[in-house]
């Protein structure tokens, strides 16, 4: 708005107004807000947040999902690097600190780490962190960017799977019962540890092939077993129980079903 002295004394001032078309700017702002909402939604679904550290000013920036993972208020300033490291489980803290120092000292261009986080509510979360060092045109480190993903549910599932696997192997050992699987496309044979024990083989040794398994059978049962497997693969027969004899590498005779 501009005011000028008037020629007439009836009106002390003359007022002029200026209009500016800011449509493009408003549309750009709306598009940016839309993009940010989509990014926030994607990060929330993936439980993955992003962060950035200016290595000259030490200014830290977090995405909204980082706050959610750390169970902190998004309206608060992000934690400093030292404060973030303090939230890491004591058993993982030194490792995380060492990796951060390597990254900022340009000893590593990119890093990946799994660690446990102790939240203010007492929860323990398993996180996967990845970072990358950014350099300026002079080759100086100026920025560290990265992501943090909450992989707690995945780790819990892996731990549960290991427990169940241990229970299964114990049950098979007690029952002297092994299980196996044959991949019909590759002909690869997978044995449980108890199968190896039954056949007198080392579970940590070379992988058993179908031919080797047949080779450990007594000659009078080998052809029958080979024909049975061939019929099953071709769909000419249905699974059934079959007794057979094997001779282990230490010359023990065993009868299996």
RABEL-V743880 format. One record per residue. N is the residue number from 0. RES is the residue in one small letter. PSI is psi in whole degrees, 0 to 359 (none if undefined). Layout:
N:RES:PSI ; N:RES:PSI
//
This chain:
0:x:136 ; 1:x:136 ; 2:x:137 ; 3:x:149 ; 4:x:135 ; 5:x:162 ; 6:x:324 ; 7:x:144 ; 8:x:355 ; 9:x:330 ; 10:x:114 ; 11:x:331 ; 12:x:153 ; 13:x:130 ; 14:x:130 ; 15:x:141 ; 16:x:147 ; 17:x:135 ; 18:x:141 ; 19:x:133 ; 20:x:109 ; 21:x:25 ; 22:x:313 ; 23:x:320 ; 24:x:318 ; 25:x:319 ; 26:x:321 ; 27:x:321 ; 28:x:317 ; 29:x:320 ; 30:x:320 ; 31:x:319 ; 32:x:321 ; 33:x:315 ; 34:x:319 ; 35:x:321 ; 36:x:319 ; 37:x:319 ; 38:x:316 ; 39:x:318 ; 40:x:318 ; 41:x:317 ; 42:x:321 ; 43:x:317 ; 44:x:321 ; 45:x:353 ; 46:x:45 ; 47:x:124 ; 48:x:162 ; 49:x:155 ; 50:x:164 ; 51:x:139 ; 52:x:123 ; 53:x:114 ; 54:x:345 ; 55:x:317 ; 56:x:347 ; 57:x:18 ; 58:x:134 ; 59:x:136 ; 60:x:135 ; 61:x:147 ; 62:x:166 ; 63:x:324 ; 64:x:333 ; 65:x:317 ; 66:x:319 ; 67:x:317 ; 68:x:317 ; 69:x:356 ; 70:x:49 ; 71:x:162 ; 72:x:123 ; 73:x:342 ; 74:x:349 ; 75:x:157 ; 76:x:150 ; 77:x:155 ; 78:x:150 ; 79:x:170 ; 80:x:317 ; 81:x:319 ; 82:x:321 ; 83:x:316 ; 84:x:328 ; 85:x:335 ; 86:x:348 ; 87:x:144 ; 88:x:137 ; 89:x:326 ; 90:x:340 ; 91:x:352 ; 92:x:315 ; 93:x:318 ; 94:x:316 ; 95:x:318 ; 96:x:319 ; 97:x:318 ; 98:x:323 ; 99:x:319 ; 100:x:322 ; 101:x:320 ; 102:x:314 ; 103:x:337 ; 104:x:9 ; 105:x:22 ; 106:x:341 ; 107:x:131 ; 108:x:326 ; 109:x:147 ; 110:x:153 ; 111:x:138 ; 112:x:143 ; 113:x:134 ; 114:x:166 ; 115:x:140 ; 116:x:133 ; 117:x:109 ; 118:x:168 ; 119:x:334 ; 120:x:0 ; 121:x:3 ; 122:x:150 ; 123:x:121 ; 124:x:144 ; 125:x:124 ; 126:x:150 ; 127:x:119 ; 128:x:138 ; 129:x:141 ; 130:x:157 ; 131:x:137 ; 132:x:132 ; 133:x:137 ; 134:x:154 ; 135:x:186 ; 136:x:343 ; 137:x:4 ; 138:x:12 ; 139:x:141 ; 140:x:123 ; 141:x:337 ; 142:x:144 ; 143:x:121 ; 144:x:155 ; 145:x:183 ; 146:x:155 ; 147:x:128 ; 148:x:135 ; 149:x:111 ; 150:x:26 ; 151:x:312 ; 152:x:321 ; 153:x:315 ; 154:x:320 ; 155:x:319 ; 156:x:320 ; 157:x:317 ; 158:x:319 ; 159:x:319 ; 160:x:320 ; 161:x:321 ; 162:x:314 ; 163:x:322 ; 164:x:320 ; 165:x:318 ; 166:x:319 ; 167:x:315 ; 168:x:322 ; 169:x:316 ; 170:x:320 ; 171:x:322 ; 172:x:316 ; 173:x:317 ; 174:x:354 ; 175:x:50 ; 176:x:125 ; 177:x:162 ; 178:x:157 ; 179:x:165 ; 180:x:135 ; 181:x:123 ; 182:x:113 ; 183:x:344 ; 184:x:326 ; 185:x:348 ; 186:x:19 ; 187:x:137 ; 188:x:126 ; 189:x:127 ; 190:x:145 ; 191:x:161 ; 192:x:326 ; 193:x:332 ; 194:x:316 ; 195:x:317 ; 196:x:318 ; 197:x:319 ; 198:x:3 ; 199:x:30 ; 200:x:159 ; 201:x:120 ; 202:x:337 ; 203:x:359 ; 204:x:195 ; 205:x:149 ; 206:x:137 ; 207:x:132 ; 208:x:167 ; 209:x:322 ; 210:x:320 ; 211:x:321 ; 212:x:316 ; 213:x:324 ; 214:x:336 ; 215:x:353 ; 216:x:152 ; 217:x:143 ; 218:x:321 ; 219:x:341 ; 220:x:346 ; 221:x:311 ; 222:x:323 ; 223:x:316 ; 224:x:319 ; 225:x:320 ; 226:x:322 ; 227:x:314 ; 228:x:319 ; 229:x:319 ; 230:x:321 ; 231:x:317 ; 232:x:321 ; 233:x:353 ; 234:x:17 ; 235:x:354 ; 236:x:162 ; 237:x:154 ; 238:x:139 ; 239:x:162 ; 240:x:144 ; 241:x:129 ; 242:x:142 ; 243:x:164 ; 244:x:141 ; 245:x:159 ; 246:x:114 ; 247:x:165 ; 248:x:332 ; 249:x:21 ; 250:x:25 ; 251:x:139 ; 252:x:129 ; 253:x:145 ; 254:x:126 ; 255:x:163 ; 256:x:none
//
